[in-house]
Amino acid sequence: MREHDFAVALTERWGAGLVYFDEGASLRLDVRLESVHEGVLVSGEAEGEYVGVCGRCLIDIHAPVEVEFQELFAYSGD
């Protein structure tokens, strides 16, 4: 198992509609990589701040967001 903690700056805008992560925004990632029978299991947590506009009153919004994720990258069947 390997663990990594790093930050990345977005090179383009992420999202569509009223809220999004702006180009240049920083995302902090805390990632764990585990070898499992089927492939590599990647799990972790991402933190950042999204920006946008309230759909009702049209004021600017800036709020932190924190999400947990887990994804299996399976080995090919070859």
mmCIF file as gemmi writes it, N, C-alpha and C atoms, coordinates in Angstrom:
data_model
loop_
_atom_site.group_PDB
_atom_site.id
_atom_site.type_symbol
_atom_site.label_atom_id
_atom_site.label_alt_id
_atom_site.label_comp_id
_atom_site.label_asym_id
_atom_site.label_entity_id
_atom_site.label_seq_id
_atom_site.pdbx_PDB_ins_code
_atom_site.Cartn_x
_atom_site.Cartn_y
_atom_site.Cartn_z
_atom_site.occupancy
_atom_site.B_iso_or_equiv
_atom_site.pdbx_formal_charge
_atom_site.auth_seq_id
_atom_site.auth_asym_id
_atom_site.pdbx_PDB_model_num
ATOM 1 N N . MET Axp A 1 ? 0.851 -1.178 0 1 0 ? 1 A 1
ATOM 2 C CA . MET Axp A 1 ? 0 0 0 1 0 ? 1 A 1
ATOM 3 C C . MET Axp A 1 ? 0.895 1.238 0 1 0 ? 1 A 1
ATOM 4 N N . ARG Axp A 2 ? 0.487 2.224 -0.767 1 0 ? 2 A 1
ATOM 5 C CA . ARG Axp A 2 ? 1.203 3.5 -0.816 1 0 ? 2 A 1
ATOM 6 C C . ARG Axp A 2 ? 0.214 4.628 -0.548 1 0 ? 2 A 1
ATOM 7 N N . GLU Axp A 3 ? 0.674 5.622 0.179 1 0 ? 3 A 1
ATOM 8 C CA . GLU Axp A 3 ? -0.159 6.787 0.468 1 0 ? 3 A 1
ATOM 9 C C . GLU Axp A 3 ? 0.545 8.04 -0.023 1 0 ? 3 A 1
ATOM 10 N N . HIS Axp A 4 ? -0.225 8.947 -0.608 1 0 ? 4 A 1
ATOM 11 C CA . HIS Axp A 4 ? 0.32 10.2 -1.128 1 0 ? 4 A 1
ATOM 12 C C . HIS Axp A 4 ? -0.616 11.337 -0.734 1 0 ? 4 A 1
ATOM 13 N N . ASP Axp A 5 ? -0.031 12.477 -0.401 1 0 ? 5 A 1
ATOM 14 C CA . ASP Axp A 5 ? -0.782 13.679 -0.055 1 0 ? 5 A 1
ATOM 15 C C . ASP Axp A 5 ? -0.174 14.816 -0.869 1 0 ? 5 A 1
ATOM 16 N N . PHE Axp A 6 ? -0.958 15.418 -1.758 1 0 ? 6 A 1
ATOM 17 C CA . PHE Axp A 6 ? -0.41 16.464 -2.61 1 0 ? 6 A 1
ATOM 18 C C . PHE Axp A 6 ? -1.513 17.415 -3.056 1 0 ? 6 A 1
ATOM 19 N N . ALA Axp A 7 ? -1.088 18.539 -3.632 1 0 ? 7 A 1
ATOM 20 C CA . ALA Axp A 7 ? -2.028 19.533 -4.156 1 0 ? 7 A 1
ATOM 21 C C . ALA Axp A 7 ? -1.778 19.698 -5.648 1 0 ? 7 A 1
ATOM 22 N N . VAL Axp A 8 ? -2.839 19.929 -6.387 1 0 ? 8 A 1
ATOM 23 C CA . VAL Axp A 8 ? -2.735 20.176 -7.825 1 0 ? 8 A 1
ATOM 24 C C . VAL Axp A 8 ? -3.491 21.462 -8.163 1 0 ? 8 A 1
ATOM 25 N N . ALA Axp A 9 ? -2.951 22.206 -9.125 1 0 ? 9 A 1
ATOM 26 C CA . ALA Axp A 9 ? -3.626 23.404 -9.623 1 0 ? 9 A 1
ATOM 27 C C . ALA Axp A 9 ? -4.351 23.026 -10.91 1 0 ? 9 A 1
ATOM 28 N N . LEU Axp A 10 ? -5.608 23.363 -11 1 0 ? 10 A 1
ATOM 29 C CA . LEU Axp A 10 ? -6.4 23.014 -12.183 1 0 ? 10 A 1
ATOM 30 C C . LEU Axp A 10 ? -5.976 23.853 -13.384 1 0 ? 10 A 1
ATOM 31 N N . THR Axp A 11 ? -5.795 23.199 -14.515 1 0 ? 11 A 1
ATOM 32 C CA . THR Axp A 11 ? -5.381 23.902 -15.731 1 0 ? 11 A 1
ATOM 33 C C . THR Axp A 11 ? -6.57 24.36 -16.568 1 0 ? 11 A 1
ATOM 34 N N . GLU Axp A 12 ? -7.767 23.953 -16.158 1 0 ? 12 A 1
ATOM 35 C CA . GLU Axp A 12 ? -8.983 24.388 -16.843 1 0 ? 12 A 1
ATOM 36 C C . GLU Axp A 12 ? -10.141 24.359 -15.849 1 0 ? 12 A 1
ATOM 37 N N . ARG Axp A 13 ? -11.224 24.987 -16.209 1 0 ? 13 A 1
ATOM 38 C CA . ARG Axp A 13 ? -12.42 25.027 -15.361 1 0 ? 13 A 1
ATOM 39 C C . ARG Axp A 13 ? -13.052 23.641 -15.306 1 0 ? 13 A 1
ATOM 40 N N . TRP Axp A 14 ? -13.435 23.202 -14.095 1 0 ? 14 A 1
ATOM 41 C CA . TRP Axp A 14 ? -14.133 21.927 -13.895 1 0 ? 14 A 1
ATOM 42 C C . TRP Axp A 14 ? -15.552 22.229 -13.48 1 0 ? 14 A 1
ATOM 43 N N . GLY Axp A 15 ? -16.511 21.699 -14.217 1 0 ? 15 A 1
ATOM 44 C CA . GLY Axp A 15 ? -17.908 21.866 -13.852 1 0 ? 15 A 1
ATOM 45 C C . GLY Axp A 15 ? -18.654 22.674 -14.897 1 0 ? 15 A 1
ATOM 46 N N . ALA Axp A 16 ? -19.954 22.644 -14.759 1 0 ? 16 A 1
ATOM 47 C CA . ALA Axp A 16 ? -20.814 23.375 -15.683 1 0 ? 16 A 1
ATOM 48 C C . ALA Axp A 16 ? -22.014 23.878 -14.898 1 0 ? 16 A 1
ATOM 49 N N . GLY Axp A 17 ? -22.65 24.881 -15.409 1 0 ? 17 A 1
ATOM 50 C CA . GLY Axp A 17 ? -23.826 25.393 -14.726 1 0 ? 17 A 1
ATOM 51 C C . GLY Axp A 17 ? -23.467 26.47 -13.719 1 0 ? 17 A 1
ATOM 52 N N . LEU Axp A 18 ? -24.146 26.448 -12.585 1 0 ? 18 A 1
ATOM 53 C CA . LEU Axp A 18 ? -24.017 27.531 -11.62 1 0 ? 18 A 1
ATOM 54 C C . LEU Axp A 18 ? -22.798 27.434 -10.713 1 0 ? 18 A 1
ATOM 55 N N . VAL Axp A 19 ? -22.286 26.242 -10.44 1 0 ? 19 A 1
ATOM 56 C CA . VAL Axp A 19 ? -21.108 26.108 -9.575 1 0 ? 19 A 1
ATOM 57 C C . VAL Axp A 19 ? -20.026 25.311 -10.289 1 0 ? 19 A 1
ATOM 58 N N . TYR Axp A 20 ? -18.771 25.604 -9.973 1 0 ? 20 A 1
ATOM 59 C CA . TYR Axp A 20 ? -17.648 24.984 -10.666 1 0 ? 20 A 1
ATOM 60 C C . TYR Axp A 20 ? -16.364 25.235 -9.88 1 0 ? 20 A 1
ATOM 61 N N . PHE Axp A 21 ? -15.316 24.538 -10.258 1 0 ? 21 A 1
ATOM 62 C CA . PHE Axp A 21 ? -13.966 24.812 -9.787 1 0 ? 21 A 1
ATOM 63 C C . PHE Axp A 21 ? -13.3 25.635 -10.879 1 0 ? 21 A 1
ATOM 64 N N . ASP Axp A 22 ? -12.805 26.81 -10.528 1 0 ? 22 A 1
ATOM 65 C CA . ASP Axp A 22 ? -12.243 27.718 -11.516 1 0 ? 22 A 1
ATOM 66 C C . ASP Axp A 22 ? -10.838 27.296 -11.934 1 0 ? 22 A 1
ATOM 67 N N . GLU Axp A 23 ? -10.44 27.688 -13.126 1 0 ? 23 A 1
ATOM 68 C CA . GLU Axp A 23 ? -9.082 27.443 -13.605 1 0 ? 23 A 1
ATOM 69 C C . GLU Axp A 23 ? -8.09 28.061 -12.621 1 0 ? 23 A 1
ATOM 70 N N . GLY Axp A 24 ? -7.055 27.32 -12.274 1 0 ? 24 A 1
ATOM 71 C CA . GLY Axp A 24 ? -6.056 27.787 -11.319 1 0 ? 24 A 1
ATOM 72 C C . GLY Axp A 24 ? -6.379 27.44 -9.876 1 0 ? 24 A 1
ATOM 73 N N . ALA Axp A 25 ? -7.579 26.945 -9.611 1 0 ? 25 A 1
ATOM 74 C CA . ALA Axp A 25 ? -7.95 26.56 -8.248 1 0 ? 25 A 1
ATOM 75 C C . ALA Axp A 25 ? -7.072 25.4 -7.78 1 0 ? 25 A 1
ATOM 76 N N . SER Axp A 26 ? -6.839 25.337 -6.497 1 0 ? 26 A 1
ATOM 77 C CA . SER Axp A 26 ? -6.01 24.278 -5.927 1 0 ? 26 A 1
ATOM 78 C C . SER Axp A 26 ? -6.894 23.206 -5.295 1 0 ? 26 A 1
ATOM 79 N N . LEU Axp A 27 ? -6.599 21.951 -5.606 1 0 ? 27 A 1
ATOM 80 C CA . LEU Axp A 27 ? -7.271 20.816 -4.982 1 0 ? 27 A 1
ATOM 81 C C . LEU Axp A 27 ? -6.24 20.036 -4.179 1 0 ? 27 A 1
ATOM 82 N N . ARG Axp A 28 ? -6.57 19.714 -2.932 1 0 ? 28 A 1
ATOM 83 C CA . ARG Axp A 28 ? -5.695 18.89 -2.108 1 0 ? 28 A 1
ATOM 84 C C . ARG Axp A 28 ? -6.199 17.464 -2.174 1 0 ? 28 A 1
ATOM 85 N N . LEU Axp A 29 ? -5.293 16.538 -2.45 1 0 ? 29 A 1
ATOM 86 C CA . LEU Axp A 29 ? -5.648 15.128 -2.577 1 0 ? 29 A 1
ATOM 87 C C . LEU Axp A 29 ? -4.874 14.307 -1.561 1 0 ? 29 A 1
ATOM 88 N N . ASP Axp A 30 ? -5.575 13.445 -0.872 1 0 ? 30 A 1
ATOM 89 C CA . ASP Axp A 30 ? -4.997 12.474 0.048 1 0 ? 30 A 1
ATOM 90 C C . ASP Axp A 30 ? -5.395 11.113 -0.516 1 0 ? 30 A 1
ATOM 91 N N . VAL Axp A 31 ? -4.425 10.389 -1.09 1 0 ? 31 A 1
ATOM 92 C CA . VAL Axp A 31 ? -4.721 9.203 -1.897 1 0 ? 31 A 1
ATOM 93 C C . VAL Axp A 31 ? -4.018 7.974 -1.339 1 0 ? 31 A 1
ATOM 94 N N . ARG Axp A 32 ? -4.721 6.847 -1.361 1 0 ? 32 A 1
ATOM 95 C CA . ARG Axp A 32 ? -4.148 5.552 -0.965 1 0 ? 32 A 1
ATOM 96 C C . ARG Axp A 32 ? -4.276 4.591 -2.14 1 0 ? 32 A 1
ATOM 97 N N . LEU Axp A 33 ? -3.168 3.954 -2.509 1 0 ? 33 A 1
ATOM 98 C CA . LEU Axp A 33 ? -3.133 2.981 -3.605 1 0 ? 33 A 1
ATOM 99 C C . LEU Axp A 33 ? -2.881 1.607 -3.016 1 0 ? 33 A 1
ATOM 100 N N . GLU Axp A 34 ? -3.769 0.657 -3.324 1 0 ? 34 A 1
ATOM 101 C CA . GLU Axp A 34 ? -3.637 -0.695 -2.786 1 0 ? 34 A 1
ATOM 102 C C . GLU Axp A 34 ? -3.691 -1.711 -3.914 1 0 ? 34 A 1
ATOM 103 N N . SER Axp A 35 ? -2.787 -2.664 -3.868 1 0 ? 35 A 1
ATOM 104 C CA . SER Axp A 35 ? -2.815 -3.766 -4.82 1 0 ? 35 A 1
ATOM 105 C C . SER Axp A 35 ? -3.836 -4.787 -4.334 1 0 ? 35 A 1
ATOM 106 N N . VAL Axp A 36 ? -4.795 -5.101 -5.186 1 0 ? 36 A 1
ATOM 107 C CA . VAL Axp A 36 ? -5.797 -6.121 -4.879 1 0 ? 36 A 1
ATOM 108 C C . VAL Axp A 36 ? -5.788 -7.137 -6.02 1 0 ? 36 A 1
ATOM 109 N N . HIS Axp A 37 ? -6.457 -8.245 -5.828 1 0 ? 37 A 1
ATOM 110 C CA . HIS Axp A 37 ? -6.441 -9.318 -6.819 1 0 ? 37 A 1
ATOM 111 C C . HIS Axp A 37 ? -6.889 -8.847 -8.201 1 0 ? 37 A 1
ATOM 112 N N . GLU Axp A 38 ? -7.892 -7.982 -8.256 1 0 ? 38 A 1
ATOM 113 C CA . GLU Axp A 38 ? -8.467 -7.543 -9.527 1 0 ? 38 A 1
ATOM 114 C C . GLU Axp A 38 ? -7.691 -6.418 -10.197 1 0 ? 38 A 1
ATOM 115 N N . GLY Axp A 39 ? -6.827 -5.702 -9.452 1 0 ? 39 A 1
ATOM 116 C CA . GLY Axp A 39 ? -6.105 -4.563 -10.015 1 0 ? 39 A 1
ATOM 117 C C . GLY Axp A 39 ? -5.554 -3.671 -8.926 1 0 ? 39 A 1
ATOM 118 N N . VAL Axp A 40 ? -5.747 -2.36 -9.085 1 0 ? 40 A 1
ATOM 119 C CA . VAL Axp A 40 ? -5.283 -1.377 -8.109 1 0 ? 40 A 1
ATOM 120 C C . VAL Axp A 40 ? -6.495 -0.61 -7.591 1 0 ? 40 A 1
ATOM 121 N N . LEU Axp A 41 ? -6.678 -0.618 -6.278 1 0 ? 41 A 1
ATOM 122 C CA . LEU Axp A 41 ? -7.773 0.107 -5.642 1 0 ? 41 A 1
ATOM 123 C C . LEU Axp A 41 ? -7.24 1.461 -5.188 1 0 ? 41 A 1
ATOM 124 N N . VAL Axp A 42 ? -7.852 2.529 -5.691 1 0 ? 42 A 1
ATOM 125 C CA . VAL Axp A 42 ? -7.463 3.889 -5.335 1 0 ? 42 A 1
ATOM 126 C C . VAL Axp A 42 ? -8.585 4.482 -4.494 1 0 ? 42 A 1
ATOM 127 N N . SER Axp A 43 ? -8.255 4.925 -3.3 1 0 ? 43 A 1
ATOM 128 C CA . SER Axp A 43 ? -9.256 5.56 -2.446 1 0 ? 43 A 1
ATOM 129 C C . SER Axp A 43 ? -8.632 6.785 -1.811 1 0 ? 43 A 1
ATOM 130 N N . GLY Axp A 44 ? -9.466 7.705 -1.407 1 0 ? 44 A 1
ATOM 131 C CA . GLY Axp A 44 ? -8.926 8.901 -0.787 1 0 ? 44 A 1
ATOM 132 C C . GLY Axp A 44 ? -9.953 9.981 -0.588 1 0 ? 44 A 1
ATOM 133 N N . GLU Axp A 45 ? -9.42 11.184 -0.443 1 0 ? 45 A 1
ATOM 134 C CA . GLU Axp A 45 ? -10.231 12.347 -0.139 1 0 ? 45 A 1
ATOM 135 C C . GLU Axp A 45 ? -9.702 13.529 -0.947 1 0 ? 45 A 1
ATOM 136 N N . ALA Axp A 46 ? -10.601 14.342 -1.474 1 0 ? 46 A 1
ATOM 137 C CA . ALA Axp A 46 ? -10.235 15.549 -2.215 1 0 ? 46 A 1
ATOM 138 C C . ALA Axp A 46 ? -10.902 16.746 -1.548 1 0 ? 46 A 1
ATOM 139 N N . GLU Axp A 47 ? -10.153 17.842 -1.442 1 0 ? 47 A 1
ATOM 140 C CA . GLU Axp A 47 ? -10.67 19.067 -0.837 1 0 ? 47 A 1
ATOM 141 C C . GLU Axp A 47 ? -10.373 20.246 -1.743 1 0 ? 47 A 1
ATOM 142 N N . GLY Axp A 48 ? -11.308 21.16 -1.824 1 0 ? 48 A 1
ATOM 143 C CA . GLY Axp A 48 ? -11.112 22.373 -2.608 1 0 ? 48 A 1
ATOM 144 C C . GLY Axp A 48 ? -12.206 23.374 -2.299 1 0 ? 48 A 1
ATOM 145 N N . GLU Axp A 49 ? -12.233 24.446 -3.078 1 0 ? 49 A 1
ATOM 146 C CA . GLU Axp A 49 ? -13.278 25.453 -2.909 1 0 ? 49 A 1
ATOM 147 C C . GLU Axp A 49 ? -13.934 25.704 -4.257 1 0 ? 49 A 1
ATOM 148 N N . TYR Axp A 50 ? -15.249 25.552 -4.296 1 0 ? 50 A 1
ATOM 149 C CA . TYR Axp A 50 ? -15.961 25.831 -5.536 1 0 ? 50 A 1
ATOM 150 C C . TYR Axp A 50 ? -16.474 27.266 -5.516 1 0 ? 50 A 1
ATOM 151 N N . VAL Axp A 51 ? -16.736 27.778 -6.699 1 0 ? 51 A 1
ATOM 152 C CA . VAL Axp A 51 ? -17.289 29.124 -6.848 1 0 ? 51 A 1
ATOM 153 C C . VAL Axp A 51 ? -18.508 29.032 -7.754 1 0 ? 51 A 1
ATOM 154 N N . GLY Axp A 52 ? -19.333 30.043 -7.689 1 0 ? 52 A 1
ATOM 155 C CA . GLY Axp A 52 ? -20.511 30.038 -8.538 1 0 ? 52 A 1
ATOM 156 C C . GLY Axp A 52 ? -21.445 31.172 -8.191 1 0 ? 52 A 1
ATOM 157 N N . VAL Axp A 53 ? -22.688 31.004 -8.612 1 0 ? 53 A 1
ATOM 158 C CA . VAL Axp A 53 ? -23.72 32.012 -8.412 1 0 ? 53 A 1
ATOM 159 C C . VAL Axp A 53 ? -24.97 31.318 -7.9 1 0 ? 53 A 1
ATOM 160 N N . CYS Axp A 54 ? -25.618 31.903 -6.899 1 0 ? 54 A 1
ATOM 161 C CA . CYS Axp A 54 ? -26.884 31.386 -6.398 1 0 ? 54 A 1
ATOM 162 C C . CYS Axp A 54 ? -27.931 31.516 -7.505 1 0 ? 54 A 1
ATOM 163 N N . GLY Axp A 55 ? -28.637 30.439 -7.791 1 0 ? 55 A 1
ATOM 164 C CA . GLY Axp A 55 ? -29.631 30.441 -8.854 1 0 ? 55 A 1
ATOM 165 C C . GLY Axp A 55 ? -30.862 31.269 -8.542 1 0 ? 55 A 1
ATOM 166 N N . ARG Axp A 56 ? -31.082 31.56 -7.274 1 0 ? 56 A 1
ATOM 167 C CA . ARG Axp A 56 ? -32.272 32.314 -6.89 1 0 ? 56 A 1
ATOM 168 C C . ARG Axp A 56 ? -31.994 33.806 -6.721 1 0 ? 56 A 1
ATOM 169 N N . CYS Axp A 57 ? -30.914 34.145 -5.99 1 0 ? 57 A 1
ATOM 170 C CA . CYS Axp A 57 ? -30.664 35.564 -5.702 1 0 ? 57 A 1
ATOM 171 C C . CYS Axp A 57 ? -29.466 36.139 -6.455 1 0 ? 57 A 1
ATOM 172 N N . LEU Axp A 58 ? -28.744 35.297 -7.205 1 0 ? 58 A 1
ATOM 173 C CA . LEU Axp A 58 ? -27.634 35.707 -8.054 1 0 ? 58 A 1
ATOM 174 C C . LEU Axp A 58 ? -26.446 36.308 -7.304 1 0 ? 58 A 1
ATOM 175 N N . ILE Axp A 59 ? -26.279 35.962 -6.023 1 0 ? 59 A 1
ATOM 176 C CA . ILE Axp A 59 ? -25.077 36.411 -5.318 1 0 ? 59 A 1
ATOM 177 C C . ILE Axp A 59 ? -23.956 35.402 -5.563 1 0 ? 59 A 1
ATOM 178 N N . ASP Axp A 60 ? -22.725 35.878 -5.47 1 0 ? 60 A 1
ATOM 179 C CA . ASP Axp A 60 ? -21.569 35.001 -5.651 1 0 ? 60 A 1
ATOM 180 C C . ASP Axp A 60 ? -21.45 34.031 -4.486 1 0 ? 60 A 1
ATOM 181 N N . ILE Axp A 61 ? -21.044 32.81 -4.798 1 0 ? 61 A 1
ATOM 182 C CA . ILE Axp A 61 ? -20.872 31.755 -3.799 1 0 ? 61 A 1
ATOM 183 C C . ILE Axp A 61 ? -19.427 31.277 -3.842 1 0 ? 61 A 1
ATOM 184 N N . HIS Axp A 62 ? -18.821 31.143 -2.678 1 0 ? 62 A 1
ATOM 185 C CA . HIS Axp A 62 ? -17.506 30.519 -2.513 1 0 ? 62 A 1
ATOM 186 C C . HIS Axp A 62 ? -17.645 29.603 -1.312 1 0 ? 62 A 1
ATOM 187 N N . ALA Axp A 63 ? -17.487 28.315 -1.506 1 0 ? 63 A 1
ATOM 188 C CA . ALA Axp A 63 ? -17.674 27.385 -0.393 1 0 ? 63 A 1
ATOM 189 C C . ALA Axp A 63 ? -16.695 26.218 -0.505 1 0 ? 63 A 1
ATOM 190 N N . PRO Axp A 64 ? -16.212 25.745 0.639 1 0 ? 64 A 1
ATOM 191 C CA . PRO Axp A 64 ? -15.325 24.58 0.613 1 0 ? 64 A 1
ATOM 192 C C . PRO Axp A 64 ? -16.119 23.305 0.347 1 0 ? 64 A 1
ATOM 193 N N . VAL Axp A 65 ? -15.456 22.337 -0.25 1 0 ? 65 A 1
ATOM 194 C CA . VAL Axp A 65 ? -16.075 21.037 -0.491 1 0 ? 65 A 1
ATOM 195 C C . VAL Axp A 65 ? -15.032 19.965 -0.199 1 0 ? 65 A 1
ATOM 196 N N . GLU Axp A 66 ? -15.503 18.875 0.377 1 0 ? 66 A 1
ATOM 197 C CA . GLU Axp A 66 ? -14.642 17.74 0.698 1 0 ? 66 A 1
ATOM 198 C C . GLU Axp A 66 ? -15.386 16.474 0.298 1 0 ? 66 A 1
ATOM 199 N N . VAL Axp A 67 ? -14.76 15.645 -0.528 1 0 ? 67 A 1
ATOM 200 C CA . VAL Axp A 67 ? -15.396 14.409 -0.974 1 0 ? 67 A 1
ATOM 201 C C . VAL Axp A 67 ? -14.445 13.235 -0.794 1 0 ? 67 A 1
ATOM 202 N N . GLU Axp A 68 ? -15.032 12.088 -0.501 1 0 ? 68 A 1
ATOM 203 C CA . GLU Axp A 68 ? -14.278 10.844 -0.454 1 0 ? 68 A 1
ATOM 204 C C . GLU Axp A 68 ? -14.544 10.093 -1.75 1 0 ? 68 A 1
ATOM 205 N N . PHE Axp A 69 ? -13.542 9.353 -2.224 1 0 ? 69 A 1
ATOM 206 C CA . PHE Axp A 69 ? -13.716 8.603 -3.462 1 0 ? 69 A 1
ATOM 207 C C . PHE Axp A 69 ? -13.032 7.251 -3.353 1 0 ? 69 A 1
ATOM 208 N N . GLN Axp A 70 ? -13.464 6.342 -4.214 1 0 ? 70 A 1
ATOM 209 C CA . GLN Axp A 70 ? -12.867 5.01 -4.3 1 0 ? 70 A 1
ATOM 210 C C . GLN Axp A 70 ? -13.108 4.49 -5.712 1 0 ? 70 A 1
ATOM 211 N N . GLU Axp A 71 ? -12.043 4.025 -6.356 1 0 ? 71 A 1
ATOM 212 C CA . GLU Axp A 71 ? -12.137 3.543 -7.729 1 0 ? 71 A 1
ATOM 213 C C . GLU Axp A 71 ? -11.202 2.354 -7.903 1 0 ? 71 A 1
ATOM 214 N N . LEU Axp A 72 ? -11.695 1.33 -8.58 1 0 ? 72 A 1
ATOM 215 C CA . LEU Axp A 72 ? -10.884 0.154 -8.88 1 0 ? 72 A 1
ATOM 216 C C . LEU Axp A 72 ? -10.416 0.242 -10.326 1 0 ? 72 A 1
ATOM 217 N N . PHE Axp A 73 ? -9.104 0.211 -10.523 1 0 ? 73 A 1
ATOM 218 C CA . PHE Axp A 73 ? -8.515 0.16 -11.857 1 0 ? 73 A 1
ATOM 219 C C . PHE Axp A 73 ? -8.137 -1.291 -12.103 1 0 ? 73 A 1
ATOM 220 N N . ALA Axp A 74 ? -8.975 -1.977 -12.88 1 0 ? 74 A 1
ATOM 221 C CA . ALA Axp A 74 ? -8.839 -3.424 -13.076 1 0 ? 74 A 1
ATOM 222 C C . ALA Axp A 74 ? -7.761 -3.74 -14.1 1 0 ? 74 A 1
ATOM 223 N N . TYR Axp A 75 ? -7.081 -4.853 -13.858 1 0 ? 75 A 1
ATOM 224 C CA . TYR Axp A 75 ? -6.119 -5.361 -14.834 1 0 ? 75 A 1
ATOM 225 C C . TYR Axp A 75 ? -6.872 -5.795 -16.082 1 0 ? 75 A 1
ATOM 226 N N . SER Axp A 76 ? -6.221 -5.695 -17.236 1 0 ? 76 A 1
ATOM 227 C CA . SER Axp A 76 ? -6.86 -6.142 -18.475 1 0 ? 76 A 1
ATOM 228 C C . SER Axp A 76 ? -6.974 -7.663 -18.468 1 0 ? 76 A 1
ATOM 229 N N . GLY Axp A 77 ? -7.89 -8.179 -19.243 1 0 ? 77 A 1
ATOM 230 C CA . GLY Axp A 77 ? -8.136 -9.617 -19.284 1 0 ? 77 A 1
ATOM 231 C C . GLY Axp A 77 ? -7.116 -10.391 -20.096 1 0 ? 77 A 1
ATOM 232 N N . ASP Axp A 78 ? -6.107 -9.715 -20.646 1 0 ? 78 A 1
ATOM 233 C CA . ASP Axp A 78 ? -5.097 -10.387 -21.483 1 0 ? 78 A 1
ATOM 234 C C . ASP Axp A 78 ? -4.141 -11.22 -20.663 1 0 ? 78 A 1
